[in-house]
Amino acid sequence: RYPTAGPSSGAEAQPLYTNYPHGICVAHNGNLTNTDALETLVRDKYMRHINTDSDSELLLNIFAEEMAQQAKLGEDKDDKDKVFSSISNVLQNCEGGYAGMYLVNGIGIVGFRDPHGIRPIVLGSRPSPTQPGKTDYVMASESVAIDTLGFSLTRDIRPGEAVFLDMRSGEISTHQCLPEATLSPCIFEYVYFARPDSIMDGVSVYETRLKMGEKLAQKIMRKIPDHDIDVVIPIPDTSRTSGLQVAYAIGRPFREGFIKNRYIARTFIMPGQKARKKSVRLKLNTIKSEFAGRNVLLVDDSIVRGTTAREIVQMARDAGAKNVYFCSAAPPIRYPNIYGIDIPTRHELVAYQREEADVAKHIGCEWMVYQDLPDLEESVKSLEDPSKATFKSFDCSCFSGTYVTGETIDNDYFKRLHDKRNDAAKQERQLSQSGGSGSGSGSPTAVEAMPPGSSEGCEGMVNNQ
């Protein structure tokens, strides 16, 4: 699990645990946006101690307190009713984008999803290999985890829904805890974050990226019909699928020009511009024969800070490219993501207050083309089951600045976000945690040293015996 803000620490690694009542663990993916109000609620009203700066602990304590209150109501309520009532109150109190699971000792596992379905969570099942006639269940943040474990994907958990796996009876129960919930998933999952072999809300991520490439190629042909592109080269790995379709649609060869070192992590989440810049050269190496003397179109899934793009353009030139063009399967990223993906503050974004020509100049290419937001949305929506009409909208906040949860996201909020997430703040916290020089005393001082629940995946399984 990687941090949205600041370095991780073992004390805040998931799952987090409380021993009252029952003994409860939580694992969660996403960000809560009303953490100040929730901290006040947990400390002052519930009188529960908060040990970390992670909003996962707030999710844990709110559910635990609700379960404690349910226990006081008497034994006439069965376990699933207590669990569902508690989840309903969690969903009513917690704002933001989140999906997660609680393990309640001796009772069962419950998975849940925020009322807008911003973060993904899916349910799978299989015939039990150890208990004939029984069924095993699994919940995970992506369907690939279900495939890997040998389960079959059953469905996505719906926005505002909870799924309870009862350890005592072996039964599975579902409940729509917030009936007014609607599906507005984060579209950046389809662009970059999810694996291409995932199925999210009934839509293949791989197929959406093919569509993104098709739409992007159409825009290139509209804007630059007399282009002189010789070869299309993707920036591995996420942009391969879109790049392949771009090459096919514009009638130019698709080639692998960059080879990836698989032991280097994703660079856009690395703390510090210097570290990100150095990591690009360690992460990628060129096949010079694919660049030498050619006009090269580089295809990337998105451009965040522009650090990677700038280095890659220079690498293409160093490999002998005649001209370097650049395109992005996503629109310009001009706003931070507040729901659990580490897209940084506005002033660190290369597209903030820049148009396409300005970004092209900044990263050093001859021209560049961004995907249009309506085309990106259509790339996903066109693949949904027409009989279900699943999507009400998408969270496109990092492109549009519109946040689907509807709470007040004002300048004060973004200032607090900047204070937590900018590079200087992250480096300061890292020094503090490692005992180095800085304003801290050597102990963790991050406002959110562990990301507010941001995670690359959470899984949970119950064998119904």
Phi, psi and omega per residue, in radians:
R1 nan 2.324 -3.107
Y2 -1.935 2.717 -3.049
P3 -1.501 2.394 2.973
T4 -1.229 -0.642 -3.141
A5 -2.394 2.100 3.058
G6 1.387 3.000 -3.136
P7 -1.327 2.735 3.118
S8 -1.424 2.805 3.053
S9 -2.453 2.620 -3.108
G10 -1.054 -0.546 -3.113
A11 -1.142 -0.434 -3.071
E12 -1.925 0.148 3.117
A13 -1.210 2.475 3.108
Q14 -1.410 2.702 -0.001
P15 -1.364 2.592 3.032
L16 -1.631 2.688 -2.952
Y17 -2.367 2.492 2.913
T18 -2.323 2.533 -3.063
N19 -1.635 -0.017 -3.135
Y20 -2.315 2.276 -0.150
P21 -1.501 2.894 3.036
H22 1.224 -0.766 -2.842
G23 1.790 1.914 -3.033
I24 -2.308 2.356 3.012
C25 -1.979 2.652 3.047
V26 -2.306 2.482 2.902
A27 -2.277 2.387 -3.044
H28 -2.637 2.637 -3.101
N29 -2.179 2.087 3.123
G30 2.398 -2.934 3.115
N31 -2.358 2.383 2.923
L32 -1.562 2.427 -3.084
T33 -1.799 -0.186 3.127
N34 -1.957 0.776 -3.046
T35 -1.099 -0.609 -3.132
D36 -1.062 -0.804 3.131
A37 -1.157 -0.659 -3.126
L38 -1.212 -0.648 3.084
E39 -1.080 -0.731 3.104
T40 -1.099 -0.760 3.132
L41 -1.045 -0.838 -3.073
V42 -1.180 -0.747 -3.082
R43 -1.330 -0.848 -2.962
D44 -1.517 -0.666 -3.113
K45 -1.604 -0.833 -3.100
Y46 -1.445 -0.287 -3.137
M47 0.990 0.717 3.121
R48 -1.885 2.455 -3.103
H49 -1.407 2.420 3.090
I50 -1.863 2.147 -3.021
N51 -1.709 -0.318 -3.030
T52 -2.297 3.103 3.049
D53 -1.759 0.187 -3.106
S54 -1.525 2.354 3.093
D55 -1.286 -0.167 2.994
S56 -1.068 -0.604 3.126
E57 -1.214 -0.539 3.057
L58 -1.154 -0.770 3.059
L59 -1.003 -0.736 -3.136
L60 -1.084 -0.857 -3.053
N61 -1.228 -0.627 3.124
I62 -1.137 -0.778 3.097
F63 -1.142 -0.752 -3.130
A64 -1.060 -0.736 3.128
E65 -1.144 -0.703 3.110
E66 -1.110 -0.702 3.108
M67 -1.151 -0.626 3.086
A68 -1.126 -0.715 3.112
Q69 -1.148 -0.670 3.106
Q70 -1.099 -0.650 3.136
A71 -1.117 -0.556 -3.125
K72 -1.281 -0.309 -3.107
L73 -1.311 -0.199 3.100
G74 2.040 3.013 -3.075
E75 -1.583 -0.007 -3.094
D76 -1.249 -0.360 3.104
K77 -1.488 2.356 3.105
D78 -1.430 2.960 -3.013
D79 -1.025 -0.748 -3.061
K80 -1.169 -0.625 3.106
D81 -1.149 -0.686 3.083
K82 -1.104 -0.759 -3.133
V83 -1.128 -0.827 -3.101
F84 -1.152 -0.667 3.081
S85 -1.097 -0.695 3.135
S86 -1.167 -0.736 3.120
I87 -1.113 -0.682 3.119
S88 -1.005 -0.738 3.138
N89 -1.241 -0.603 3.047
V90 -1.051 -0.837 -3.098
L91 -1.150 -0.577 3.118
Q92 -1.276 -0.510 -3.087
N93 -1.549 -0.570 -2.965
C94 -1.717 2.134 3.098
E95 -1.802 2.653 3.127
G96 2.165 -2.829 3.114
G97 -2.017 2.143 -3.070
Y98 -2.823 2.597 2.941
A99 -2.459 2.581 -3.089
G100 -2.976 -3.028 -3.102
M101 -2.504 2.534 2.977
Y102 -2.017 2.356 2.955
L103 -1.826 2.033 -3.117
V104 -1.851 2.027 -3.017
N105 -0.961 2.164 3.092
G106 1.354 -0.049 -3.091
I107 -2.017 -0.951 3.132
G108 2.786 -2.917 3.131
I109 -2.086 2.412 3.065
V110 -2.231 2.267 3.038
G111 -1.854 2.584 -3.062
F112 -2.593 2.821 -3.114
R113 -2.453 2.505 -3.062
D114 -1.099 2.825 -3.030
P115 -1.101 -0.238 3.097
H116 -1.860 -0.071 3.140
G117 1.083 0.592 -3.054
I118 -1.161 -0.821 3.113
R119 -1.696 2.566 -3.028
P120 -1.541 2.637 2.951
I121 -2.757 2.389 -3.041
V122 -2.256 2.808 -3.121
L123 -2.071 2.390 3.070
G124 -2.318 2.906 -3.128
S125 -2.643 2.884 3.040
R126 -2.783 2.707 2.975
P127 -1.121 2.322 -3.083
S128 -1.122 2.216 3.108
P129 -1.333 -0.231 -3.091
T130 -1.947 -0.351 -3.125
Q131 -2.193 1.593 -3.096
P132 -0.941 2.361 3.137
G133 1.492 -0.112 3.133
K134 -1.791 2.928 -3.131
T135 -2.181 2.380 3.009
D136 -1.687 2.590 3.126
Y137 -2.227 2.665 3.090
V138 -2.493 2.513 2.997
M139 -2.178 2.471 -3.103
A140 -2.679 2.868 -3.131
S141 -1.388 -0.286 3.060
E142 -2.467 2.626 -3.098
S143 -1.178 -0.395 -3.139
V144 -1.095 -0.556 3.094
A145 -1.146 -0.650 3.117
I146 -1.169 -0.747 3.093
D147 -1.054 -0.802 -3.074
T148 -1.080 -0.621 -3.112
L149 -1.447 0.012 3.089
G150 1.447 0.392 3.080
F151 -1.767 2.941 3.028
S152 -1.879 2.436 3.115
L153 -1.198 2.159 3.099
T154 -1.552 -0.985 3.115
R155 -3.068 2.980 2.982
D156 -1.382 2.535 2.947
I157 -1.266 2.337 -3.043
R158 -1.364 2.748 3.059
P159 -0.986 2.347 3.127
G160 1.262 0.202 -3.108
E161 -1.828 2.657 3.008
A162 -2.174 2.504 3.077
V163 -2.123 2.127 -3.059
F164 -1.944 2.202 3.063
L165 -1.852 1.939 -3.029
D166 -1.476 2.037 -3.106
M167 -1.225 -0.443 -3.069
R168 -1.429 -0.831 -3.069
S169 -1.628 -0.340 -3.054
G170 1.376 0.143 -3.105
E171 -1.586 2.713 3.037
I172 -1.962 2.352 3.140
S173 -2.291 2.580 3.086
T174 -2.231 2.654 3.125
H175 -2.643 2.317 3.048
Q176 -1.446 1.692 -3.004
C177 -1.286 -0.491 3.052
L178 -2.214 1.682 -3.051
P179 -1.048 -0.459 -3.076
E180 -1.480 0.096 -3.087
A181 -1.152 2.575 3.101
T182 -2.379 2.685 -3.038
L183 -1.553 2.042 3.047
S184 -2.407 1.265 -3.016
P185 -1.245 2.774 3.100
C186 -1.207 2.078 -3.076
I187 -1.286 -0.317 3.127
F188 -1.219 -0.334 3.006
E189 -1.042 -0.749 -3.125
Y190 -1.261 -0.607 -3.114
V191 -1.197 -0.803 -2.911
Y192 -2.480 -0.789 -2.828
F193 -1.277 -0.694 -3.077
A194 -1.383 2.713 3.024
R195 -1.268 2.567 -3.073
P196 -1.130 -0.398 -3.136
D197 -1.536 0.172 3.081
S198 -1.455 2.658 2.960
I199 -1.980 2.086 -3.084
M200 -2.164 2.126 -3.086
D201 0.903 0.724 3.058
G202 1.394 0.083 -3.067
V203 -2.077 2.341 3.106
S204 -1.268 2.163 3.099
V205 -1.089 -0.689 3.131
Y206 -1.032 -0.804 -3.114
E207 -1.173 -0.594 3.096
T208 -1.135 -0.637 -3.138
R209 -1.254 -0.540 2.983
L210 -1.084 -0.782 3.121
K211 -1.093 -0.697 3.103
M212 -1.042 -0.740 3.101
G213 -1.111 -0.695 3.114
E214 -1.105 -0.816 3.134
K215 -1.131 -0.689 -3.139
L216 -1.135 -0.720 3.106
A217 -1.085 -0.688 3.120
Q218 -1.094 -0.671 3.122
K219 -1.198 -0.697 3.102
I220 -1.048 -0.750 -3.121
M221 -1.178 -0.564 3.090
R222 -1.242 -0.777 -3.047
K223 -1.375 -0.653 -3.042
I224 -2.325 1.195 -3.053
P225 -1.132 -0.495 -3.135
D226 -1.752 0.646 -3.122
H227 -1.091 2.761 3.125
D228 -2.064 0.610 -3.136
I229 -1.124 2.274 3.081
D230 -1.677 -0.602 -3.033
V231 -2.663 2.573 3.092
V232 -1.915 2.195 -3.096
I233 -2.213 2.151 3.119
P234 -1.437 2.732 3.001
I235 -1.696 1.903 -2.977
P236 -1.167 2.692 0.012
D237 -1.820 -0.527 -2.896
T238 -1.099 -0.494 -3.048
S239 -1.528 0.002 -3.102
R240 -1.015 -0.792 -3.060
T241 -1.104 -0.843 3.112
S242 -1.128 -0.717 3.141
G243 -1.072 -0.671 3.116
L244 -1.067 -0.745 -3.127
Q245 -1.270 -0.593 3.054
V246 -1.039 -0.841 -3.130
A247 -1.050 -0.772 -3.137
Y248 -1.093 -0.764 -3.046
A249 -1.248 -0.568 -3.138
I250 -1.669 -0.010 3.055
G251 1.265 0.654 3.102
R252 -2.175 2.675 -3.110
P253 -1.155 2.536 3.087
F254 -1.775 2.223 -3.106
R255 -2.352 2.605 3.003
E256 -1.551 1.934 -3.132
G257 -1.859 -0.295 3.137
F258 -2.081 2.353 3.058
I259 -1.921 2.286 -3.010
K260 -1.663 2.343 2.951
N261 -1.412 1.975 -3.003
R262 -1.387 0.064 3.141
Y263 -1.775 0.168 3.098
I264 -1.897 2.349 -3.092
A265 -1.325 3.010 3.084
R266 -1.046 2.232 -2.963
T267 -1.377 -0.476 -3.025
F268 -1.241 -0.270 3.116
I269 -1.714 -0.024 -3.116
M270 -1.248 2.426 -3.128
P271 -1.334 2.114 3.053
G272 1.783 2.269 -3.123
Q273 -1.091 -0.681 -3.111
K274 -1.100 -0.738 3.122
A275 -1.130 -0.720 3.142
R276 -1.130 -0.754 -3.113
K277 -1.106 -0.780 3.132
K278 -1.127 -0.653 -3.055
S279 -1.193 -0.475 3.134
V280 -1.056 -0.785 -3.132
R281 -1.206 -0.555 3.084
L282 -1.321 -0.511 -3.043
K283 -1.407 -0.631 -3.032
L284 -2.187 2.551 2.988
N285 -2.340 2.619 -3.036
T286 -1.678 2.616 2.892
I287 -1.683 1.730 -2.910
K288 -1.058 -0.563 -3.100
S289 -1.122 -0.395 3.140
E290 -1.405 -0.262 -3.116
F291 -1.834 -0.540 -2.931
A292 -0.990 2.060 3.060
G293 1.270 0.197 -3.052
R294 -1.940 2.702 2.942
N295 -1.552 1.970 -2.929
V296 -1.909 2.277 2.985
L297 -1.749 2.019 3.075
L298 -1.612 2.337 -3.132
V299 -2.022 2.168 3.058
D300 -2.126 2.773 3.128
D301 -1.259 -0.614 -3.108
S302 -2.914 2.896 3.059
I303 -2.215 2.141 -3.079
V304 -1.768 -1.499 3.101
R305 -1.461 -0.374 -3.087
G306 1.592 -0.080 -3.130
T307 -1.076 -0.890 -3.132
T308 -1.100 -0.787 -3.105
A309 -1.050 -0.762 -3.108
R310 -1.107 -0.777 3.136
E311 -1.155 -0.672 -3.114
I312 -1.198 -0.691 3.067
V313 -1.039 -0.756 3.127
Q314 -1.158 -0.654 3.090
M315 -1.095 -0.689 3.099
A316 -1.106 -0.719 3.108
R317 -1.152 -0.750 3.115
D318 -1.075 -0.511 3.123
A319 -1.421 -0.036 3.031
G320 1.852 0.200 3.137
A321 -1.090 2.427 3.116
K322 -1.288 -0.917 3.039
N323 -2.359 2.581 -3.134
V324 -2.129 2.141 3.056
Y325 -1.979 2.751 -3.017
F326 -2.428 2.444 3.017
C327 -2.471 2.672 -3.081
S328 -2.125 2.257 3.114
A329 -1.233 -0.167 3.091
A330 -2.002 2.736 3.047
P331 -1.173 3.035 3.085
P332 -1.064 2.291 3.090
I333 -1.573 1.924 -3.045
R334 -2.081 -0.070 -3.065
Y335 -2.391 2.655 3.095
P336 -1.238 2.691 3.001
N337 -1.636 2.252 -3.070
I338 -1.870 0.099 -3.022
Y339 -1.947 0.308 2.975
G340 2.122 0.034 3.021
I341 -1.931 2.330 -2.992
D342 -1.406 1.162 2.916
I343 -1.563 2.132 -2.878
P344 -1.314 -2.947 -3.087
T345 -1.251 2.784 -2.975
R346 -0.957 -0.747 -3.037
H347 -1.229 -0.255 3.079
E348 -1.588 -0.107 -3.102
L349 -1.541 2.280 -3.051
V350 -1.153 -0.510 -3.097
A351 -1.522 -0.079 3.137
Y352 -1.171 2.092 -3.127
Q353 1.046 0.473 3.038
R354 -2.252 2.497 3.011
E355 -1.639 3.093 -3.066
E356 -0.968 -0.791 -3.109
A357 -1.113 -0.627 3.127
D358 -1.197 -0.704 3.119
V359 -1.164 -0.715 3.103
A360 -1.010 -0.769 3.118
K361 -1.122 -0.703 -3.097
H362 -1.137 -0.720 -3.098
I363 -1.570 -0.134 2.977
G364 1.569 0.383 3.119
C365 -1.843 2.917 -3.101
E366 -1.209 -0.791 3.032
W367 -2.690 2.832 3.076
M368 -2.526 2.755 -3.123
V369 -2.345 2.278 3.023
Y370 -1.734 2.637 2.969
Q371 -1.149 2.555 3.005
D372 -1.466 2.491 -3.083
L373 -1.061 -0.768 3.092
P374 -1.029 -0.622 3.102
D375 -1.184 -0.655 3.095
L376 -1.121 -0.810 3.126
E377 -1.074 -0.718 3.136
E378 -1.154 -0.547 3.124
S379 -1.061 -0.554 3.111
V380 -1.572 -0.858 -3.023
K381 -1.122 -0.558 -3.111
S382 -1.166 -0.266 -3.091
L383 -1.755 -0.015 3.128
E384 -1.296 2.766 3.097
D385 -1.173 2.017 -3.068
P386 -1.088 -0.396 3.140
S387 -1.324 -0.293 -3.091
K388 -1.810 -0.532 -3.089
A389 0.799 1.050 -2.945
T390 -1.162 -0.815 -2.946
F391 -1.490 2.176 2.982
K392 -1.394 -0.746 3.127
S393 -2.868 -3.004 3.050
F394 -2.224 2.671 2.908
D395 -1.445 1.861 3.113
C396 -1.997 0.518 -2.949
S397 -1.039 -0.587 -3.121
C398 -1.225 -0.300 3.066
F399 -1.719 -0.683 -2.988
S400 -1.817 -0.389 -3.052
G401 1.386 0.120 3.103
T402 -1.749 2.135 -3.053
Y403 -1.819 2.097 -2.914
V404 -1.210 -0.349 -3.112
T405 -1.246 -0.352 2.991
G406 1.424 -0.077 3.102
E407 -1.283 2.962 -3.085
T408 -1.253 1.942 3.052
I409 -1.965 1.598 -3.010
D410 -1.913 -3.033 -3.108
N411 -1.087 -0.602 3.113
D412 -1.117 -0.690 3.116
Y413 -1.094 -0.794 -3.120
F414 -1.188 -0.533 3.071
K415 -1.145 -0.765 3.099
R416 -1.108 -0.685 3.116
L417 -1.098 -0.743 3.128
H418 -1.108 -0.708 -3.134
D419 -1.117 -0.484 -3.137
K420 -1.528 -0.653 -2.894
R421 -1.830 -0.260 -3.061
N422 -1.179 2.767 -3.027
D423 -0.983 -0.752 -3.102
A424 -1.089 -0.716 3.141
A425 -1.140 -0.713 3.136
K426 -1.116 -0.749 -3.138
Q427 -1.149 -0.664 3.098
E428 -1.076 -0.763 3.131
R429 -1.163 -0.656 3.139
Q430 -1.123 -0.729 3.071
L431 -1.061 -0.733 -3.113
S432 -1.115 -0.755 -3.118
Q433 -1.191 -0.556 -3.107
S434 -1.524 -0.034 3.123
G435 1.475 0.237 -3.131
G436 -1.452 -3.020 -3.135
S437 -1.232 2.757 -3.115
G438 2.538 -3.034 -3.065
S439 -1.357 -0.292 -3.070
G440 -1.445 3.009 -3.104
S441 -1.679 0.032 -3.080
G442 1.862 -0.247 3.069
S443 -1.699 2.789 -3.115
P444 -0.998 2.243 -3.129
T445 -2.180 0.088 -3.069
A446 -1.123 2.483 3.027
V447 -1.115 -0.715 3.038
E448 -2.406 1.180 -3.062
A449 -1.057 -0.670 2.963
M450 -1.707 2.419 -2.992
P451 -0.997 2.560 2.962
P452 -1.012 1.459 2.995
G453 1.088 0.238 -3.104
S454 -1.338 2.336 -2.984
S455 -2.666 2.650 3.089
E456 -1.483 -0.099 3.091
G457 2.943 2.533 3.020
C458 -2.372 2.476 -3.116
E459 -2.319 2.721 3.013
G460 -2.739 2.514 -3.080
M461 -2.458 2.539 3.049
V462 -2.248 2.321 3.012
N463 -1.674 1.951 -3.044
N464 -1.347 1.734 -3.126
Q465 -1.722 nan nan
